[in-house]
Amino acid sequence: MKRSSGLIVTLILLTFSCTINSQENYEAKLLDQFHKITSEEMMSWLEKLCAPEYKGRFTGTPEYIAAAEWVAGKFGEWGVNPAGENGSYFQWFDHPYTVVNDIGSLSMKIFLPDGSAITKNYAYPDDYYPGMNSGNGEITAEVVFAGFGVTAPELNYDDFKGIDVKGKIVLVNRDVPHTNPRDPEYQKWVGYCYHQYKLENAVKHGASGFLYIDGASANPNISYDPSIIVAGIGPEPLKDIFAGLKKTNEDLVLQMRKTFKPASFNTKKVMTIKANTTRFPDGKSCNVVGMIEGTDPVLKNESIIIGAHLDAVGQAGKIVSGALDNASGVVDIMGAAKAMALSGIELNRSVVFVFFGGEENGLIGSKLHALNPVFPKEKAVTFINLDMVGNGTGLAVNASSPYK
């Protein structure tokens, strides 16, 4: 982590921001300050952000706000200036959210040859995750396989054509039939890849339950509708759904991708999804924004933005602390901010530090900041984003063309 922070500051100071009157002096100040920030100190910040008191830093919750206030407090301690609303470190936005109170349950009713039935209960978290934006309640119904959950008349494709899902549980895969992002035709399918779309389309067709073949992962960026109960499922329940049907999900996915034709059908298997959730429709949340102002009379009006999302996925029945994704990115930027603020180095351009909320729910905080930046967008020289950087033993870098 410390190496990542050093890389950030070196890039800023030597490429974009610092004056060049005495490069050796600046390098000496930089090294001196970084030697004062230990890996142990940065690890203590990460452990703080991942502590049970913050309950996975789910956007909108009091625990997320508390984590944001703690980070802002560190900025104040180091002399990083507030750059949020009304002289604060915070940029607020409305954010309805859902809290998962416990792990819920997933089970299948298995009918025996003599006509009797037994119930198979599945294990959390290996077999399923409760839907992070599920409605509250219980649904017992037949499971209907609905392919990719897509209705795209302009593409002559509809996974819901010829099946009745009213009051039933739909089983849906991630992604779409098209798999080649480099093919111009793929762009026509992109909007149908989103988790939000898939659930909304299931609700539109009358489904009361939604099983998402998503590796049983915690996923809060799915739409909320109180009328539908949601869970993500893994290999074991998926295998049981297709047992005795002479086909598998994998076979059908390959078939749909080869033919671009749906393969939806009623599996006749009966499952029960239980979810214990609470909806907070009036929730609010925030980004944390700090700044080190430049000293050049002209260039200080230009900005270098360094960002990372502060939120994680909260409680999917149990706390998901979000160390890799993305406390690691946050503490790297904290290290860079502390070093720069305390080093005494004068910058030409201003440096803005932004910790975004709502990333896991659909890039909400970053979209807000893009529409309401500290400096005009045309004055932003560059934006550096850190996500899932881990312990700094490796580095992956992506770049994009200038945003206009």
Secondary structure, DSSP 8 states (H G I E B T S, - for coil): -HHHHHHHHHHIIIIIIB-STTHHHHHHHHHHHHHHS-HHHHHHHHHHHTSGGGTT-BTTSHHHHHHHHHHHHHHHHHT-EE-SGGGSSEEEEE--EEEE-S--EEEEEEE-TTS-EEEEE--TTTTEEE-TT--SEEEEEEEEE-TT--EEGGGTEETTTT---TTSEEEEESS-S---TTSGGGGGTGGGS-HHHHHHHHHHTT-SEEEEESTT-----S---TT-EEEEE-HHHHHHHHTTTT--HHHHHHHHHHH-----EEEEEEEEEEE-EEEETT-EEEEEEEEE---STTGGGSEEEEEEE--B-EESSSEE--IIIIIHHHHHHHHHHHHHHHH---BSSEEEEEEES-STTTSHHHHHHHHS-SS-GGGEEEEEE--S-TTSS-----------
